[in-house]
Amino acid sequence: MNKFALILKSLLLSLVLSFSAFATGPVNINTADASTLAASLHGVGPSKAQAIVEHRQANGPFKSVDQLAAVKGIGLATVEKNRDRIQLGNATAAKPE
């Protein structure tokens, strides 16, 4: 009985986590806290999310998505992977032409 309950709980947790990954919309990198950034951006965990917040506090708001690459641990590949998930204000960040 305990094994069945453990398996059922594991499956339920996996299902909840799967839906939460799809449920997150664009995130404003100038206002979001570290936990929101980590939950919303691919390849950004708690330490990188905290680095984003600290960079923003030290240097002011991001004026472009590409400025994220200046944050330690965030590269251009991570920026590109998340471009459609990032907002700077009210609009989703567009790719520069």
C-alpha positions in Angstrom: 0.0 0.0 0.0 2.8 2.4 0.8 4.5 1.8 -2.5 1.3 2.5 -4.3 0.8 5.8 -2.4 4.4 6.8 -3.1 4.0 6.1 -6.8 0.7 7.9 -7.0 2.2 11.0 -5.2 5.2 11.0 -7.5 3.0 10.8 -10.6 0.8 13.6 -9.3 3.8 15.8 -8.5 5.2 15.2 -12.0 1.9 16.2 -13.6 1.7 19.4 -11.5 5.3 20.3 -12.5 4.6 19.6 -16.1 1.6 21.9 -16.2 3.5 24.7 -14.4 6.2 24.7 -17.0 3.6 25.4 -19.7 1.6 27.8 -17.6 4.2 30.5 -17.2 3.8 33.5 -19.5 6.2 36.3 -20.3 8.2 37.6 -17.3 9.2 41.3 -16.8 12.9 41.1 -16.1 12.8 44.6 -14.6 10.3 43.8 -11.9 10.3 40.0 -11.3 11.9 38.5 -8.2 14.5 35.8 -8.4 12.0 32.9 -7.8 9.8 34.1 -10.6 12.7 34.5 -13.0 14.0 31.0 -12.2 10.5 29.5 -12.7 9.9 31.4 -16.0 13.1 31.2 -17.9 14.7 28.1 -19.4 18.3 27.5 -18.2 18.0 30.0 -15.4 18.1 28.5 -11.9 18.0 30.2 -8.5 21.6 31.5 -8.6 21.4 32.9 -12.1 18.0 34.5 -11.3 19.5 36.1 -8.2 22.4 37.4 -10.3 19.9 39.0 -12.7 18.2 40.7 -9.7 21.5 41.9 -8.3 22.6 43.2 -11.7 19.4 45.1 -12.1 19.7 46.6 -8.6 23.3 47.7 -9.3 22.9 49.0 -12.8 19.3 50.0 -13.1 16.6 48.4 -15.3 17.4 46.5 -18.5 16.8 48.6 -21.6 17.1 45.6 -23.9 16.9 41.9 -23.6 20.5 41.6 -25.0 21.8 43.3 -21.8 21.0 40.1 -20.0 24.1 38.6 -21.5 26.1 41.0 -19.3 24.9 39.1 -16.2 27.4 36.6 -15.0 26.2 33.1 -16.0 23.8 34.3 -18.7 25.0 34.0 -22.2 23.6 34.9 -25.6 22.3 31.4 -26.1 20.2 31.6 -22.9 18.9 35.0 -24.0 17.9 33.7 -27.4 16.3 30.6 -25.9 14.1 32.9 -23.7 13.5 35.9 -25.9 9.8 35.2 -26.3 9.4 34.8 -22.6 11.0 38.1 -21.6 9.3 41.4 -21.2 11.0 44.8 -20.5 7.8 46.6 -19.7 4.4 46.0 -21.3 5.7 44.5 -24.5 7.5 41.2 -25.2 11.1 41.9 -26.2 11.6 41.9 -30.0 14.7 40.5 -31.6 16.9 43.4 -32.9 17.2 43.7 -36.6 
